[in-house]
Every structure is written in structure tokens, then in C-alpha cells.
Amino acid sequence: MTQTGSVSTAPARATTAARGRSWLGQGMPRRILVGALGVLALALLWELYIVVGPADGVIVGGLTVLPRASEMAMPHLWVMLERILEPVTGSSSAVPMWQAVLEASLFTLGIAAVGWLVGVTVGLALALLMQRFKLAESAILPWIILSQTVPLIALAPLVRRWGAQIEFGVFSWENWMSVALIASYLAFFPVSIGALKGLGSPDANHVDLMHCYAVGWWKTLWRLRLPASVGYLLPALRLAAASAVIGSVVAEVSIGLRGGIGRLIVEYAGAAGSDPGKPWAPIFGSVLVGLVAAGFVGLISLFLRRFRRGEVAA
Amino acid sequence: MKHSTRWLTAAGAVAAAGALVLTGCTAAGDTASTDDSSSGDLTPVTLQLQWVAQAQFAGYYAAVDQGYYEDEGLDVTIEEGGADIVPQDVLASGDVDYAISWVPKVLGSIEQGANITDVAQIFERSATTQISFKDKNITSPADLAGKNVGSWGYGNEWELFAGMQKDGVEVGDISLVQQAFDMNAFLAGDIDAAQAMTYNEYAQVLETINPDTGELYQPEDLNVIDWNEEGTAMLQDAIWANTDKLADDEAYADQTVKFIKASIKGWIYAAENPEDAATIVADAGSALPAGHQLWMTNEVSKLIFPSTNGVGLIDEAAWANTVDIAMNTKNETGGTIITTDPPETAYSNEYVQKALDELTAEGVDVLGTDWAPIDVTLTEGGE
């Protein structure tokens, strides 16, 4: 369908496009099938272990290396699924578990998305700065790497405390913003590193060509460096999405923010013994959030498809 | 043409996803801002809890719900805690007006320089126990030697260590196991004697089906070492205030009396109306199952009532005992909570005494001599 468009461009591009089309045309259902099979295999493996796994787990030198196959430690999948359909608690006003988890998932997803947006913006800005000025690279890069060695549990209460002191006019800092900030703190890292690498990835002779044309830095950036960086950027964005989700959930637990998946995980944990299916519901919720986040980045990569010459793992 | 349609579809999909995300954000904003109810002449006051909303803090939630704080001219906002929120640090840094925390945990912070004062010892008794199944035959701290003993750590272990050392069991004589939020390790037998709060983990066990009988575990199945009986109980939930502000700011000192007074009224309400109090806490956002919440409300009231000298009054002997344990009990690394006596300002009965006097003058029974707990029947999963 895009044949006419593709033929007019370089032959190399045409083959890429053709490959991409077959990947979509016939490959997509297969990919979905393979994905579903993977989930099914995991489910079977889980159930199989419950049946054949030793009741006391596998203990090597006093350390449990494989878990107990008890109902409490590894509830059957149908126990978890049934639990999701039942109300959260026995009270008459309780909503079904899936609804509570879904609401919490949306909440966490929203925070993670804000964190991701902020993180990606900051990451890209830093990468551009470092690309433009060699001095900035040597000055900032070590700090970017160091920043990721600060443990989240040390950071979270500080962020909340600083945030609580911010207030100007009608704007006052809410606790969810602290969580989003922590998510962005994790998310900016892969983006800044990936984008820096991507921006520096064009061949020297391409850059030289731009010099010959007397093209300025901004135009070189727009015409050459940004398109070239897409292959590096997309995996980085995906990593950032995963980091933002994890960061949100962990920070929710850390500062005790209500409404999200992190809070549900803490609140349902106590039921692990008496209601084994319950603590699994928010875990499925966080998987869902992760999937949606990854799917969103997938959409972006669909957008940027014509720049994707082959992705490089960040 | 086809090409641009696809672009449009992709753009539409991204926009849809973006919209979804934005709805999530608005929801976030709404939930976070529900608790700042604006008011006319009321003084805004914030209280930092040491954990998320649950019946452990029923009295404060009840005082908000019943308007006791408002009666005193206070507009109280309750800040929930989290895994990494240290209430006494939040208070010492001036972000909140009052905080709820355990005395032994705060004593360490005070020695580190936190300038805060215990102005009301709400829980008179300790709720920490060490529970074990009958067949393990652990009835006293001496029996813990050589056993797998669970503890949450982070300052929750001192009553256990003090009890053991009183019976001549060193920390090295037991195998100390890090306990999680749930009781699975205990139920599975990995932990012989697990730490359990009477109002929470003890009930979690009793809400679980015993696979041998097909019925719920019964209190008769368990041996409970109660640190109140062993004499190594330490003071737990107390209201803490900023020492400097108490001394320099008369309005804050007055407000402290009012805050304590309304809080005590809240606790009396919770003790007398456990069902309503449990509902109030659930409405405040706790997701604990209703039966478990009611159990917690009832058990927490037992820590307060009947009160020996009046709710919140700090018993000097109990305080001295807590300090003594904090100075002389060694943990697994040989450390103690504090090395020198805490300053005089670490506790004060001045404000709670005023509050109690006012309440007594109003005809409120602050001892709860006739109070009796209700019977809560636990069900599977605490529903």
C-alpha cells in the first residue's frame, strides 16, 4: 500500500519497509499467538510446580532456593482469578477487587506517566546539552551516573519533605507529585544516556557533509542527529517507562501515598496467610500498568517507524 | 493518502492514551486534596501517623469525624505514614505539628538531636507479643534459646531482646529471622516464635484456616509471650510535640492541650463505639477487612482502658523502665538505643494533665474503669 511512497526513496529503505510490512501483515497474529503461548506456558509451569514441587521447597545449605509448593506460598491461578472477581472485603459497600485494582492501576499509571514525561524531557535536555558542549558532557555525565546510586528509600522521604515546603499562590505541592518526581528521577537516566549516544551516532562523513553545506548546529540536529538517534532513543524510552512504573510503585510504598498499586500491595500483604489470592491482585495490576506503559512506547515507535533503521540496545 | 491515514490513526491512538493518562492524573489530584477542608477561624493542625490509616489510630480519626477537634478550634489534617516515613523526623523538621510514634524509637532520635517531647502517652500498655504454636513449647523468653525467632527489626525488636536478656538468653543464642508484613513464614513453620501485635498479626493468624482441622486457628493453639507480663514492655503510641515551640510559643502550648483533650475524647468514643469507630477508619481510607478492623479497634482500646491515672498521663515508672531498657539492652551488633539518659524535656505531663483536668471538670470519665471490651468473632480473611 505504501509501495508508491517507498519506491521513490532509496532501495535500502524500500527493503526495510517491505520487511516491516510483512512483519505487520502476517507476523502480527503470529506474534500475538506466541505471546499468548508464553503466558500459557508460564501459567502451566506455575501449576506444574504446585503439583510436583516439594511441600517444603528445595533447601540447599540452609537456604531455600525453590519456594514451597503450599497453597499459601503459591496459590492456584484460579484462586487468584476468583479472588479478583470477588469484592475487596465482606462489607456491603465494598467494590469488586478488579475494580479496586483497576482504579489503583490507573492512578499509578497517571503518576508514572507524569514521571515519564518529566524524566524524558529532562533526559533529552541533558543529552542535547552534553552533545552541544563537550565541557557539559565531562561535567554532567559522571553526576548522571552517580545519581542512580542514591537509594530510593533515602530519597523518597526527603523529596516529600522538600515538597511539603513548596507553596506559591494557588499551587501547593501534593504528595503524588513527590512520587512522580521520584519516578522521573529513575526515568531520566536511560533517556539521557541513550539520547547522548544516539545523537553522537551519525557517521563522521555525514557530519562533515553538513559542515560542507555550512549548516548550523540546530539544523544538523534536526536533519541528522535526531533521526539518527531514534534507534537508540526508543529502547531508552521503553526502559524509562519501566523505571517510571517501578519508581512510582516503590515510592508510593515508601512515602505512604494512598490510591495506587503500591498502597494496595502493602495493605493486602497482611492477608497473605488467610486470603492467599488477595495479595496477588495488585501484583497483576502492576503488570497491567507495565504492559500499558510499554504499549504506549510501542505507539511512539510506530510513529517514528520511518526513522528506525535497527534498534540498538541501550 | 493511505500513508497519512495511518499517521492519523497512530496520532489518534497516542492522543487516546494520553487522555487516559491525564484522567489518571486528575484522579490523583482529587484524592490527594480531599483532606484539606478549609475553615473559617479554626487553627490548622497536622498530625503525622507512623503508618497508614488503620484502627491503631482510631481515636484521632474519630475525633476528626465527631468534630471534637473542631470544638476546640482546631482543623486537624491527618498525614498517613509510609515505609520510609519517620514521624519524629517529620515533626522535628517542623513539617507537622504533632506526631505519633513509639517511645523507644523516638528516644534514639532525641539522642541524635531531635528536640521533641512526649506530651501524651496514649497507649498505656504494649501490644507487642511473641507468639508460637503450642507444640513448640515456648512459654517464656528462656525457651527462645536455639529457636528461629522472628522480628520486624527497625526498632520493633527491643522488648523481645530485653525479655530474652532478663532470662539470660543472648541475641547470639537465637537465630533471628527478619519478619515480613505477613505471617506466612510463621504459619509455614520457618519462624518458631513470631512477633505479633495483639491488634494485628495475632488476629491475622486467627483468621487463617488450620489445615489440620479445617477450622480457623484458635487462641488455644498458640502460646503468647506478653511483654507486659514479662516486665519488659516499652511505651508505644504517644503524641509528640515540638519542644522548642512548647517553651517559646504560648499559642502552641495552649493548642497542644486542646489537641490532647480532643484526642482523648476521640479515644473514649472509639472505645465505647468500636463498630462506629471501625467504620470511621474504613471511611478514612483503610482497606483492612471489616472484621479485622473491628478487632483492631477493640484491641487498641484495651491498651488504653481501663486507664490507671487517666488517658495519656505518662507513668513515671513505665517511662523509667523504657529508658532503662533503651540504655541497657544490647542488639545483635552490641548496640543500645541510647547511651545516656534522655533530657528532662523528653516527656512532660503538664499538657495532658491540663487536658485531663478540663475533661474531668466537664464530667468525662478519663479512667474508663467500667469499660469492657466487646467480643469480636474473627472469620476467615477477617471479613
Interface residues (C-beta under 8 A of the other chain):
Chain A: M1 T2 G5 R68 S70 M72 A73 V88 T89 G90 S91 A100 E103 L106 F107 T108 L109 G110 I111 A113 V114 I153 A156 P157 R160 R161 A164 Q165 E174 N175 W176 E252 V253 S254 I255 G256 L257 R258 G259 R263 L264 V266 E267 Y268 A269 G270 A271 A272 G273 S274 D275 K278 P279 V292 G295 F296 L299 I300 L302 F303
Chain B: K2 H3 W7 A10 A11 A13 V14 A17 L20 V21 L22 T23 G24 C25 T26 A27 A28 G29 T31 A32 S33 W51 V52 A53 E80 G81 G82 A83 D84 I85 V86 D89 V90 S93 D95 A180 F181 D182 M183 N184 L187 A188 N200 E201 Q204 V205 E207 T208 I209 A282 G285 S286 A287 L288 P289 A290 G291 H292 T379 E380 G381 G382 E383
